[in-house]
């Protein structure tokens, strides 16, 4: 033992001798690096000052042994006395891989004699806390013979700076996730993990308040025990429901330092004890209006209260969580508005299109039957004409509610428009014999009297039925065949239910196919165009017209576009039909100008298939040259869904049209998925605000906010805004106050014949 002590003394003695040399050489080196340390070391008498430095200062010999270290360096490495470090290396103090990398760099400095300045180092802690980050400079030390005898290290702790940088980076990534509309679950989990990264021994949890404001449901808790998260999923809020339930109830933070003694946890103490959780600090996630969206909680296995820094992280987290949750809810509201009828709340055609392909795929895979029932209300026009449109709306809402209550949860009912509905009966066995009974019961429910303005109103219905897979393999085939069956029910005297029969001899079907009828209509005089004025809201003058095609059917009367445009799209007849409308609209507009009437822009809708026609630009040129209409008076209306199918090609086509001088507008703005992207990408002149927004103005606060934002955005992008479907004075006043440019709708005029437009252009509306 004495021999070992003697050897250690012999090894340390040279270090003590070398220390004097190293410290004597430090003065010039420290002066050269004054941006790191503001003090010079003149001799050993100033050693005490070195120990007062807030930055790390140490000296090592060529073997990597500490020769000298100031007090903060020693303390960080676990020593109360700086002299106790003498003779130790990083391998004695740090994990092997960290020490190995430090040694490698220092040996390169010693061999090359070149300094390394402002290196960023990650230094593990000795007490298990998160690692520290330092900005370090290492400089070779030389003796009087200019030989490198060691190095001096100067470090500044940048752990807090790194933490803040990582926090800012994490916040930016979260906001980017929100902007990209990534799933809310992913955003909330990333947020909890970001907070947990900056803390020790803390696990986070986000719970979401349901729309009714009664229960909290799981949002994210990546590192809490999964069993505990399942147990509290769906917990009701209240004045004494743990930390989260109480915070949501109060709308204020609830800090519980000891779950085992706090009365708020009395009813849940048994649940939480087995998971080793002792404290829980919960903060409500709020909207700017003060409404609770959910809670953000931090759990600790220790009895304690949160630090100021921990509460700062919670404040940040609740703010970002609020943005993410509100963004998600706004998306859901917009999606609902785009896929549901505003009057009845029922799904609309867009929803049906999204769902039918999935329904038929599942039915085909599981050998199931799907029945569609096309419902048309008999003589509904008489109610509107006799009692007014308000009464008609009340009837539609009542009948919609009745039909919903008559169906199973798995069934779907869609309002196709006007007084037409579609019922989809799913999850049936192939030989379900109860379909006819259920549909007849539905027909009886519709026919029950409705009390409107102290009068009993009775509405009957004609129903056409088609079934998958017997009557059609695609959604389009099923709807077309159900519509044909409904037409037969009308022919049989109304208030009738008729199945579609696909028989070889054509019995019980229409004499000729609807496709042949439409093809004949395009080549004859059955198609005609009505025009709806677009009015400048500042001057009250007509500045534009929208061309709307109608079909004067020889048997069924005048049909609106919704009755035959889908068929035209499906069969490819939309291209000749669209050309017919384009040519006629250009011819008519030039005829009005030749009469000396004020020139106006004529707007023509371009379908997806028509837009994809390679000859579209040539057709436009031909229509303009044949009619003699100046291109500036023609506007082509495009939907964003049409453009987003093939963005590069769409840009090419639009630029070619733009070179002709033709104006371009985006139709039904806000009903698709990428409206903002469409405005940014494509060269539009005008934006048409979808009637779904206008109908709810100004009574619905959400719609008011969206419509105001759309108008403001368009103005900043220097786009004119046209509001569709304006029917009331209140809607008109809102649009004027928000500086909307133009409007069209029944408030000014329904679509009318060319002769009536001639009168309006001459005399005004």
C-alpha positions in Angstrom: 0.0 0.0 0.0 2.8 2.4 0.9 4.5 1.6 -2.4 1.3 2.4 -4.4 1.1 5.8 -2.6 4.7 6.5 -3.4 4.1 5.8 -7.1 1.0 8.1 -7.2 3.0 10.8 -5.5 5.8 10.5 -8.0 3.2 10.8 -10.9 1.4 13.8 -9.5 4.6 15.6 -8.5 5.6 16.3 -12.1 2.1 17.5 -12.8 2.4 20.1 -10.0 5.7 21.2 -11.4 4.2 21.5 -14.9 1.2 23.4 -13.6 3.4 26.4 -12.8 4.7 26.5 -16.4 1.2 26.1 -17.9 -0.3 28.9 -15.7 2.6 31.1 -16.6 1.9 30.6 -20.3 -1.9 31.2 -19.9 -1.7 35.0 -19.9 -0.9 35.5 -23.6 -3.4 32.8 -24.6 -6.2 34.3 -22.6 -5.6 37.7 -24.0 -5.9 36.2 -27.5 -9.2 34.8 -26.6 -10.7 37.7 -24.7 -14.1 37.2 -26.3 -14.5 34.1 -24.2 -13.1 35.2 -20.9 -12.8 38.9 -19.8 -10.0 38.2 -17.3 -6.3 37.6 -17.9 -4.2 35.4 -15.7 -1.0 37.1 -14.8 0.4 34.7 -12.2 -0.7 32.3 -9.5 -1.8 35.2 -7.3 -4.7 35.7 -9.6 -5.8 32.1 -9.4 -8.6 33.0 -7.0 -10.1 35.3 -9.7 -10.1 32.4 -12.2 -12.3 30.4 -9.8 -14.9 33.2 -9.8 -15.3 33.0 -13.6 -18.8 31.9 -14.7 -17.3 30.1 -17.7 -15.4 26.9 -17.6 -11.6 27.1 -17.7 -9.2 24.1 -17.5 -5.7 23.0 -18.5 -4.7 19.6 -19.6 -1.3 18.0 -20.4 -0.4 16.0 -23.5 -1.9 12.8 -22.0 -5.3 14.5 -21.5 -4.8 14.7 -17.7 -6.3 17.7 -15.9 -3.5 20.0 -14.6 -5.8 22.8 -13.5 -9.5 23.6 -13.5 -11.5 26.4 -12.1 -14.2 25.9 -9.5 -17.3 25.7 -11.8 -15.5 23.1 -14.0 -14.8 20.9 -11.0 -18.3 21.3 -9.6 -19.9 20.3 -12.8 -17.8 17.2 -12.9 -18.8 16.3 -9.4 -15.9 17.7 -7.3 -16.2 20.2 -4.5 -12.4 20.9 -4.6 -10.9 21.9 -7.9 -7.5 20.4 -7.0 -9.1 16.9 -6.8 -9.3 16.9 -10.6 -5.5 16.9 -11.0 -4.3 13.8 -12.8 -7.8 12.7 -13.9 -8.8 12.3 -17.5 -12.2 12.4 -19.3 -12.2 8.6 -19.3 -12.4 8.8 -15.5 -15.3 11.2 -15.5 -17.5 10.7 -18.6 -19.0 7.9 -20.7 -16.4 6.2 -22.7 -17.7 7.2 -26.2 -17.9 10.9 -25.1 -14.4 10.8 -23.6 -13.0 9.1 -26.7 -14.3 11.8 -29.0 -12.9 14.6 -26.7 -9.5 12.8 -26.5 -9.4 12.5 -30.3 -10.0 16.2 -30.9 -7.5 17.2 -28.3 -4.8 14.9 -29.7 -5.3 16.5 -33.1 -4.8 19.9 -31.5 -1.7 18.8 -29.7 -0.2 17.2 -32.8 -1.1 20.1 -35.2 -0.6 22.9 -32.8 -3.7 24.6 -34.3 -6.5 25.9 -32.1 -10.1 24.8 -32.4 -12.5 27.7 -31.6 -16.2 27.7 -30.7 -16.9 24.0 -31.0 -20.4 22.9 -29.8 -20.1 20.0 -27.3 -22.8 17.9 -25.7 -21.7 16.9 -22.2 -23.6 14.2 -20.2 -24.4 15.2 -16.7 -23.1 13.2 -13.7 -26.4 13.3 -11.8 -28.7 11.9 -14.5 -30.2 15.2 -15.5 -30.4 16.2 -19.2 -27.1 16.7 -20.9 -25.4 20.1 -21.0 -24.3 22.0 -24.2 -21.2 24.1 -24.3 -19.5 26.4 -26.8 -15.8 25.4 -26.3 -12.5 26.7 -27.6 -9.3 24.6 -27.1 -5.9 26.2 -27.6 -2.4 24.5 -27.6 -0.1 25.7 -24.8 3.6 26.1 -25.5 6.7 26.3 -23.3 9.6 28.7 -23.8 11.0 26.5 -26.5 7.7 26.8 -28.4 6.9 23.1 -27.7 3.3 22.1 -27.3 3.1 20.9 -23.7 -0.7 20.8 -23.2 -3.9 22.7 -24.0 -6.2 25.1 -22.4 -10.0 24.8 -22.7 -12.5 27.6 -22.3 -16.2 26.8 -22.4 -19.4 28.7 -22.0 -22.6 26.9 -21.0 -25.2 27.3 -23.8 -27.7 24.7 -22.5 -30.5 27.2 -22.0 -29.8 28.8 -25.4 -29.9 25.3 -27.1 -33.1 24.5 -25.2 -34.8 27.6 -26.5 -33.5 27.0 -30.0 -34.8 23.4 -29.9 -38.1 24.7 -28.5 -38.4 27.3 -31.2 -37.6 24.7 -33.9 -40.1 22.3 -32.4 -42.8 25.0 -32.4 -42.0 25.9 -36.0 -42.4 22.2 -37.0 -45.7 22.0 -35.1 -47.0 25.1 -36.9 -45.9 23.6 -40.2 -47.8 20.4 -39.3 -50.9 22.5 -38.6 -50.5 24.4 -41.8 -50.2 21.1 -43.8 -53.4 19.9 -42.1 -51.7 16.8 -40.8 -53.9 14.6 -38.5 -54.7 16.2 -35.1 -53.5 13.1 -33.2 -50.0 13.4 -34.8 -49.8 17.1 -34.0 -50.9 16.7 -30.3 -48.5 13.8 -29.8 -45.6 15.8 -31.3 -46.5 18.7 -29.0 -46.5 16.5 -25.8 -43.1 15.0 -26.8 -41.7 18.4 -27.4 -42.6 19.5 -23.9 -41.4 16.3 -22.3 -38.0 16.7 -24.1 -37.3 19.8 -22.1 -38.3 18.3 -18.7 -37.1 15.5 -16.4 -39.4 12.9 -14.9 -42.5 14.5 -16.3 -45.1 13.0 -18.6 -47.7 15.0 -20.5 -51.3 14.4 -21.5 -53.8 16.2 -23.7 -57.6 15.5 -23.3 -60.2 17.0 -25.7 -63.6 18.3 -24.6 -66.5 16.9 -26.6 -68.7 19.2 -28.6 -71.4 19.0 -25.9 -68.8 20.2 -23.3 -69.5 17.3 -21.0 -66.7 14.7 -21.3 -63.0 14.6 -21.9 -61.6 12.2 -24.4 -58.0 11.0 -25.2 -56.0 13.4 -27.4 -52.3 12.4 -26.8 -50.3 10.8 -23.9 -47.4 9.1 -25.6 -45.5 8.3 -22.4 -48.2 7.9 -19.8 -49.2 4.3 -18.9 -51.6 3.2 -21.7 -53.9 1.5 -19.1 -54.2 4.8 -17.2 -55.0 6.7 -20.4 -57.8 4.2 -21.3 -59.3 4.5 -17.8 -59.7 8.3 -17.9 -60.9 8.4 -21.6 -64.4 9.8 -21.6 -64.3 11.1 -18.0 -67.1 13.6 -17.2 -65.9 17.1 -16.2 -67.1 18.6 -12.9 -66.1 20.6 -9.8 -64.2 17.7 -8.2 -63.0 15.5 -11.0 -59.3 15.2 -10.5 -57.0 17.9 -12.1 -58.2 17.7 -15.7 -61.9 17.4 -15.2 -61.9 20.2 -12.7 -59.7 22.5 -14.9 -62.1 22.0 -17.8 -65.0 22.7 -15.5 -63.5 25.9 -14.0 -61.7 27.1 -17.1 -58.7 27.7 -14.9 -55.4 25.8 -14.1 -55.6 23.3 -11.3 -52.3 22.4 -9.6 -52.4 19.3 -7.4 -49.1 18.7 -5.7 -50.1 15.5 -3.9 -52.8 13.3 -5.5 -53.0 11.1 -2.4 -54.2 13.9 -0.1 -55.9 16.4 -2.4 -59.8 16.2 -2.2 -60.2 16.8 -6.0 -58.8 13.3 -6.5 -60.9 11.6 -3.8 -63.0 9.6 -6.3 -60.1 8.7 -8.5 -57.3 8.0 -6.0 -57.6 4.3 -6.4 -57.3 4.5 -10.1 -54.1 6.6 -10.2 -52.2 5.1 -7.2 -51.2 1.9 -8.9 -49.5 3.8 -11.7 -47.2 5.7 -9.3 -48.4 9.2 -10.2 -48.2 11.6 -7.3 -48.8 15.1 -8.7 -50.8 16.5 -11.7 -50.9 20.0 -13.0 -53.7 20.6 -15.5 -54.3 23.8 -17.6 -57.4 24.3 -19.8 -56.8 24.7 -23.5 -58.9 27.8 -24.5 -60.2 29.6 -27.5 -59.6 33.4 -27.7 -63.2 33.8 -26.8 -62.7 31.9 -23.5 -64.3 28.6 -24.5 -62.6 25.4 -23.2 -61.3 23.0 -25.9 -59.6 20.5 -23.7 -56.8 20.3 -21.1 -53.0 20.0 -21.1 -51.7 18.1 -18.0 -48.2 17.3 -16.7 -47.8 14.3 -14.3 -44.9 13.6 -11.9 -44.1 10.6 -9.7 -42.9 13.1 -7.1 -44.9 15.2 -4.7 -44.2 18.8 -5.9 -45.5 21.9 -7.6 -44.4 23.0 -11.1 -41.5 25.4 -11.6 -41.8 28.7 -13.5 -40.1 27.1 -16.5 -42.5 24.2 -16.5 -45.5 26.5 -16.5 -43.9 28.5 -19.3 -43.8 25.3 -21.4 -47.4 24.6 -20.5 -48.5 28.0 -21.6 -46.7 27.5 -24.9 -48.3 24.0 -25.3 -51.8 25.1 -24.6 -51.5 28.0 -27.1 -50.3 25.7 -29.9 -52.8 23.0 -28.9 -55.6 25.5 -29.1 -54.5 26.6 -32.6 -54.4 22.9 -33.8 -57.7 22.0 -32.3 -59.5 25.1 -33.7 -57.9 24.5 -37.1 -59.2 20.9 -37.1 -62.7 22.0 -36.1 -62.7 24.7 -38.7 -61.7 22.1 -41.3 -64.5 19.8 -40.1 -67.0 22.7 -40.3 -65.9 23.6 -43.9 -66.0 19.9 -44.9 -69.5 19.6 -43.4 -70.6 22.7 -45.3 -69.2 21.4 -48.5 -70.7 18.0 -48.1 -74.1 18.8 -46.4 -77.2 20.6 -47.4 -77.5 23.9 -45.5 -81.3 23.8 -45.2 -81.8 20.2 -44.0 -78.4 19.3 -42.7 -78.5 16.1 -44.9 -75.5 15.0 -46.9 -75.4 16.3 -50.5 -74.2 15.1 -53.9 -70.5 15.7 -53.0 -70.8 13.5 -49.9 -72.6 10.8 -52.0 -69.9 10.8 -54.6 -67.2 10.4 -51.8 -69.1 7.5 -50.2 -70.7 5.5 -52.9 -67.5 4.0 -54.4 -66.4 2.8 -50.9 -69.9 1.4 -50.1 -70.0 -0.6 -53.4 -66.4 -1.8 -52.9 -67.2 -3.2 -49.4 -70.5 -4.7 -50.7 -68.7 -6.5 -53.6 -66.0 -7.8 -51.2 -68.5 -9.1 -48.7 -71.2 -10.3 -51.2 -73.7 -7.8 -49.9 -76.6 -6.0 -51.6 -77.0 -2.2 -51.7 -80.3 -0.6 -52.6 -80.7 3.0 -53.7 -84.1 4.7 -53.7 -84.5 7.9 -55.7 -87.3 10.0 -54.0 -89.1 12.9 -55.7 -91.8 14.8 -53.8 -95.0 15.0 -55.7 -96.3 18.5 -56.6 -94.0 20.2 -54.2 -94.0 23.3 -56.4 -97.6 23.8 -55.3 -96.5 24.3 -51.7 -93.9 26.9 -52.7 -96.4 28.7 -55.0 -99.3 28.5 -52.5 -97.7 29.0 -49.1 -94.3 30.6 -50.0 -90.8 29.3 -50.1 -90.5 29.7 -46.3 -93.3 27.1 -45.9 -91.6 24.9 -48.5 -88.4 25.0 -46.5 -90.2 24.0 -43.3 -91.7 21.1 -45.1 -88.4 19.9 -46.5 -86.8 20.1 -43.0 -89.6 18.2 -41.4 -89.6 15.5 -44.1 -85.8 15.2 -43.9 -86.0 14.6 -40.1 -88.8 12.0 -40.6 -86.8 10.1 -43.2 -83.6 10.1 -41.0 -85.6 8.7 -38.0 -87.1 6.0 -40.3 -83.7 4.7 -41.4 -81.0 2.6 -39.7 -77.8 4.2 -38.6 -75.9 2.4 -41.3 -78.2 3.8 -44.1 -77.6 7.1 -45.8 -80.0 9.7 -47.0 -78.9 12.5 -49.3 -80.6 15.6 -50.6 -79.8 15.8 -54.3 -81.3 19.2 -54.6 -84.8 20.8 -54.6 -87.3 18.2 -53.7 -85.2 15.2 -54.6 -83.6 12.8 -52.2 -81.7 9.6 -52.4 -81.7 6.8 -49.8 -78.9 4.3 -49.7 -79.6 1.1 -47.8 -76.4 -0.8 -47.0 -75.2 -3.9 -45.2 -77.9 -6.1 -46.7 -77.8 -9.8 -47.4 -78.3 -10.5 -51.1 -81.8 -11.9 -50.5 -83.1 -9.3 -48.0 -86.8 -9.5 -48.4 -87.6 -6.6 -46.2 -86.5 -3.8 -48.5 -89.9 -3.2 -50.1 -91.6 -3.2 -46.7 -89.1 -0.6 -45.4 -89.4 1.7 -48.4 -93.2 1.5 -48.3 -93.0 2.5 -44.6 -90.8 5.4 -45.6 -93.4 6.5 -48.2 -96.1 6.4 -45.5 -93.9 8.5 -43.1 -93.5 11.1 -45.8 -97.2 11.2 -46.5 -98.2 12.0 -42.9 -99.7 15.5 -42.6 -97.5 18.4 -41.7 -98.8 21.4 -39.7 -97.7 24.6 -41.5 -99.2 28.0 -40.6 -102.3 26.4 -38.9 -102.9 24.3 -42.0 -102.3 20.6 -42.6 -100.0 19.9 -45.6 -99.7 16.5 -47.1 -96.9 15.6 -49.4 -96.6 12.3 -51.3 -93.6 10.9 -53.1 -92.6 8.9 -56.1 -89.8 6.5 -55.5 -87.6 4.6 -57.9 -85.5 1.7 -56.7 -82.3 0.1 -58.1 -80.1 -2.5 -56.4 -76.5 -3.5 -56.6 -75.3 -5.7 -58.2 -78.3 -6.6 -60.2 -79.2 -3.2 -61.6 -75.8 -1.6 -61.8 -72.1 -2.1 -60.9 -71.2 1.6 -60.5 -72.6 4.5 -58.6 -73.5 6.2 -61.9 -75.4 3.2 -63.2 -77.4 2.8 -60.0 -78.4 6.4 -59.8 -79.4 6.5 -63.4 -81.5 3.4 -63.1 -83.1 4.5 -59.9 -83.9 7.8 -61.6 -85.4 6.0 -64.5 -87.5 3.9 -62.1 -88.7 7.1 -60.3 -89.7 8.5 -63.7 -91.8 5.4 -64.3 -93.4 5.9 -60.8 -94.4 9.4 -61.9 -95.9 8.1 -65.1 -97.9 5.5 -63.2 -99.8 8.3 -61.3 -97.4 9.5 -58.5 -97.3 8.4 -54.9 -95.9 5.1 -56.3 -92.9 3.0 -55.6 -91.3 1.4 -58.7 -88.4 -1.0 -59.1 -86.1 -0.8 -62.0 -86.4 -3.9 -64.2 -83.5 -4.6 -66.5 -85.1 -7.0 -68.9 -83.8 -7.9 -72.3 -86.9 -6.9 -74.2 -86.9 -3.4 -72.7 -90.3 -3.8 -71.0 -90.9 -1.4 -68.1 -88.0 0.8 -69.2 -87.9 4.1 -71.1 -88.5 3.7 -74.8 -85.1 4.9 -75.7 -82.1 5.5 -73.5 -81.5 8.9 -71.8 -78.2 9.1 -73.6 -79.9 8.8 -77.0 -82.4 11.4 -75.9 -79.7 13.8 -74.8 -77.6 13.3 -78.0 -80.7 14.1 -80.0 -81.4 17.2 -77.9 -77.9 18.6 -78.6 -78.5 18.2 -82.3 -81.9 19.8 -82.2 -83.5 22.9 -80.7 -84.4 21.2 -77.3 -81.4 22.9 -75.5 -81.7 26.6 -74.8 -79.8 29.1 -72.7 -81.1 31.4 -70.0 -78.9 34.1 -68.5 -78.6 35.3 -64.9 -77.4 38.9 -64.4 -74.3 39.7 -62.3 -74.7 43.1 -60.7 -72.0 45.6 -59.6 -72.9 46.3 -56.0 -71.5 49.8 -56.1 -73.4 51.1 -59.2 -76.3 48.6 -59.3 -75.7 48.1 -63.0 -75.5 44.7 -64.8 -71.8 44.0 -65.6 -72.0 40.3 -66.5 -74.2 37.4 -67.3 -73.9 33.7 -66.5 -75.0 31.4 -69.3 -77.1 28.5 -68.0 -78.3 25.6 -70.2 -81.8 24.1 -70.0 -83.4 21.1 -71.7 -86.9 21.4 -73.1 -87.7 17.7 -72.9 -90.6 16.6 -75.1 -92.2 14.5 -72.3 -90.7 15.7 -69.0 -90.9 19.4 -69.6 -88.0 21.9 -68.9 -85.2 20.2 -67.1 -82.5 22.1 -65.1 -78.8 21.2 -65.6 -78.7 18.9 -62.6 -81.0 16.5 -64.4 -78.8 15.9 -67.4 -75.3 17.4 -66.9 -74.2 14.3 -64.9 -75.4 12.1 -67.7 -73.5 14.2 -70.2 -70.3 14.0 -68.1 -70.6 10.2 -67.9 -71.2 9.6 -71.5 -68.8 12.2 -72.9 -71.7 14.3 -74.4 -70.6 17.1 -72.2 -68.0 18.2 -74.8 -70.5 18.8 -77.7 -73.0 20.2 -75.2 -70.4 22.6 -73.8 -69.4 23.7 -77.3 -73.1 24.4 -78.1 -73.4 26.6 -75.0 -70.1 28.4 -75.7 -71.0 29.2 -79.3 -74.5 30.3 -78.5 -73.4 32.5 -75.6 -70.8 34.3 -77.7 -73.3 34.8 -80.5 -76.0 36.2 -78.2 -73.6 38.5 -76.4 -72.3 40.0 -79.7 -76.0 40.4 -80.9 -76.7 42.5 -77.8 -73.7 44.6 -78.4 -74.8 45.1 -82.1 -78.1 46.4 -80.7 -76.2 49.2 -79.0 -76.8 47.8 -75.5 -74.1 48.3 -72.8 -71.4 45.6 -73.2 -71.2 42.9 -70.5 -69.1 39.9 -69.8 -70.6 36.5 -70.6 -69.6 33.7 -68.3 -69.6 30.1 -69.5 -69.0 27.1 -67.4 -66.3 24.7 -68.5 -66.6 21.1 -67.3 -63.7 18.8 -66.3 -63.9 16.8 -69.5 -64.2 19.9 -71.6 -61.2 21.4 -70.0 -59.2 18.2 -70.6 -60.1 18.4 -74.3 -56.8 19.2 -76.2 -58.8 21.3 -78.7 -60.4 23.6 -76.1 -58.4 26.7 -77.0 -59.2 26.1 -80.7 -62.9 25.8 -79.9 -62.8 29.1 -78.0 -61.0 30.9 -80.9 -63.5 29.5 -83.3 -66.5 30.6 -81.2 -65.0 34.1 -80.9 -64.2 34.4 -84.6 -67.6 33.1 -85.7 -69.5 35.4 -83.5 -67.2 38.4 -83.8 -67.1 38.8 -80.0 -64.1 40.5 -78.5 -62.3 38.0 -76.2 -62.4 40.5 -73.3 -66.2 40.0 -73.1 -65.9 36.2 -72.6 -65.2 34.6 -69.2 -64.7 30.9 -68.7 -65.6 29.5 -65.2 -63.5 26.7 -63.9 -63.8 24.7 -60.7 -60.8 24.1 -58.5 -61.4 20.3 -58.6 -61.0 20.4 -62.4 -57.7 22.2 -62.2 -56.1 20.2 -59.3 -56.4 16.9 -61.3 -53.3 17.9 -63.3 -51.8 21.2 -62.2 -49.0 21.5 -64.8 -51.4 20.8 -67.7 -54.0 23.1 -66.2 -51.5 26.0 -66.0 -50.5 25.4 -69.7 -54.1 25.5 -70.9 -55.0 28.6 -68.8 -52.0 30.5 -70.1 -53.0 29.7 -73.7 -56.5 30.9 -73.0 -55.1 34.0 -71.3 -53.0 34.9 -74.4 -56.3 35.0 -76.3 -57.6 37.8 -73.9 -60.2 35.6 -72.4 -61.0 36.1 -68.7 -60.9 33.2 -66.2 -62.7 32.8 -62.9 -62.7 30.1 -60.2 -66.3 28.8 -59.6 -67.8 27.5 -56.4 -64.8 28.8 -54.4 -64.5 27.1 -51.0 -66.2 23.8 -51.8 -63.0 21.9 -52.7 -59.9 20.9 -50.8 -57.2 23.3 -52.1 -58.9 26.7 -52.7 -56.0 28.7 -51.3 -53.5 26.7 -53.3 -55.6 27.2 -56.4 -55.6 31.0 -56.0 -51.9 31.0 -55.5 -51.2 28.8 -58.5 -53.5 29.8 -61.3 -54.0 33.1 -63.2 -57.6 33.9 -62.3 -59.4 37.3 -62.8 -62.4 36.7 -60.7 -63.5 34.5 -57.8 -67.1 33.2 -57.4 -68.1 32.7 -53.8 -70.1 29.5 -53.5 -73.8 29.9 -52.6 -73.3 27.6 -49.6 -71.6 30.5 -47.9 -74.0 33.1 -49.1 -77.1 31.2 -48.0 -76.1 31.2 -44.3 -75.3 35.0 -44.3 -75.4 36.9 -42.1 -77.0 34.7 -39.4 -74.2 32.1 -39.0 -71.1 33.5 -37.3 -68.8 30.9 -38.8 -70.0 31.6 -42.3 -69.7 35.3 -41.7 -66.0 34.8 -40.7 -65.3 32.6 -43.8 -67.1 34.9 -46.2 -65.3 38.0 -44.9 -62.0 36.3 -45.1 -62.7 35.1 -48.7 -63.5 38.7 -49.8 -60.5 40.2 -48.0 -58.2 37.6 -49.5 -59.5 38.1 -53.0 -59.0 41.9 -52.8 -55.5 41.5 -51.6 -54.9 39.2 -54.6 -56.5 41.8 -56.8 -59.3 39.5 -57.8 -62.9 40.6 -58.3 -65.4 38.7 -56.1 -68.8 37.6 -57.3 -71.3 36.2 -54.7 -73.7 33.6 -56.0 -77.2 32.8 -54.7 -78.0 36.2 -53.2 -81.6 36.2 -52.3 -82.2 38.5 -49.3 -81.6 42.2 -48.5 -79.6 41.1 -45.4 -77.2 39.1 -47.6 -76.9 42.0 -49.9 -76.1 44.5 -47.1 -73.5 42.2 -45.7 -71.8 41.9 -49.0 -71.8 45.6 -49.6 -70.4 46.3 -46.1 -67.6 43.8 -46.8 -66.8 45.4 -50.2 -67.8 42.5 -52.3 -67.6 43.6 -56.0 -70.6 41.8 -57.7 -73.5 39.5 -56.9 -76.0 37.3 -58.7 -79.1 35.6 -57.4 -82.9 35.8 -57.1 -82.5 39.1 -55.2 -81.8 40.6 -58.6 -83.2 38.2 -61.1 -83.6 34.5 -61.7 -82.1 33.1 -65.0 -84.2 34.6 -67.8 -84.6 34.4 -71.6 -82.5 36.6 -73.9 -85.4 39.0 -74.5 -85.7 39.8 -70.8 -81.9 40.4 -70.6 -82.3 42.8 -73.5 -84.9 44.8 -71.6 -82.7 44.8 -68.4 -79.7 46.0 -70.2 -81.8 48.8 -71.7 -83.8 49.8 -68.7 -81.9 48.4 -65.7 -83.1 45.8 -63.2 
